[in-house]
Amino acid sequence: MLLASFLGLVFPGAAMGFGQLSSFGELGGGPGQLSAPKQAVFDAAGDLFLADSGNDRISVFAGDGGFLRTITGAMDEPQDVAFGGGLVWVADKGNDRVDAFSSSGEFVRKVGEGELIDPTGVAVDGSTVYVAASGENRVARFSVTGAPLGQIELASPFSPRDVIIGGDGNLYVADFGNERVDVFTKGGGFLRSFGASGSGAMSGPVALVLDGSGGIYVADQVDERVEHFSEAGGFLGGFAAEPNVAGVAAACGGNVFAVEESASLARVVRFGEPGTPPPPCVEAPQPEPIFDPVVKPPSNKFHFAGLVKNRSNGFAVLYVRVPGPGRLKLTGRGFRRLARTARTATTVSLPIKPKVRLRHFLKRHGKGRIRVAVTFMPTEGEPRTLEKVVVLKRKRG
């Protein structure tokens, strides 16, 4: 559908001049070039921080598209950027963690390493970091110093892609699996959802941003458009963003920036009314306090409680005894990693299921040694990891 036709449908009472004003960025790996860009956010000075996933960096642009600098480090497929506590926070999907940098780009700390699977969204509110872990169907909470503070468990096929703090103080989560936006209290209580049906029905929400006036823009990757809702869920309009919208950012003056990417394209497109100036048009940023709360962690002393092997298929089950509620993760090479939740002190079973290559090895040789790592993350406590060498066996013939 042509952009003009689409805008005429969704903004029947608005000025008909709303449309594309400018664009910047091109496919490549050089300064100012982009590869598989994802979510973006403006800082208080009007500069755009963009997760340049394919180039493993954060690219920073002025509001008019001028390239400024990059933030680099040991990132792997960064997906989202947020600000809080005087730091720049990056959802580092490839490394299964969140990275924190100073505003000038110096690395400060890692958060959630060994505790997250495929983080794709991050938001910071006061002393708390919220992480959309798309590989685990949950929103995890950490202190800004990295201490786990619990999580919001979500029902499959949730696959949360992004999380933001609404103007009402609640959490808004892009629910890709259920094709909607879900709203929770900060404590995890479900409030409502919107966008699953009716006007503005979504097919693949991947990114969210506040519009600065009590509304929310949603990047719908599957339908290739940006949709506008009130925080209560009322549909306000939308516009086409082609060929594959992966992120959205809002700035002063009604500017809306759509991040578009495909195999042959990587750019940021600015939408608005004709004559709308690009950022900056905001007051000078005020420094944010850096929080350093003291958290007394509960016990993380867990132990292995047994191992049962299945010689018919080479699988095994590792039993782990935990001292209280928390999260368990099983990781290593050659088998499927997984996560389990314990709601009290109990024994948890962790299936060890070899991947195809290891299954073929076991079928040929009858047995094989692997090293497994088990991490226990007590609720509001510090993680602890133990390793164990396991010999898998399978009957030959």
Buried (B, 14 or more C-beta within 10 A) or exposed (E): EEBEEBBEEBBEEEEEEBBBBBBBBEBEEEEBBBBBBBBBBBBBBBBBBBBBBBBBBBBBBBBBBEBEBBBBBEBBBBBBBBBBBBBBBBBBBBBBBBBBBEBEBEBBEBBBBBBBBBBBBBBBBBBBBBBBBBBBBBBBBBBBBBBBBBBBBBEEEBBBBBBBBBBEEBBBBBBBBBBBBBBBEBEBEEEEBBBBEEEBBBEBBBBBBBBBEEBBBBBBBBBBBBBBBBBEBEBBBBBBBBEBBBBBBBBBBBBBBBBBBEEEBBBBBBBBBEEBEBBBEBEEBEEBEEBEEEBEBBBBEBEBEEBEBBBEBBBBBBBBBBBBBBBBBBBBEBBEBBBBBBEEEEEBEBBBBBEEEBBEBBBEEBBBEBEBBBBBBBBBBBBBBEEBEBEBBBEEE
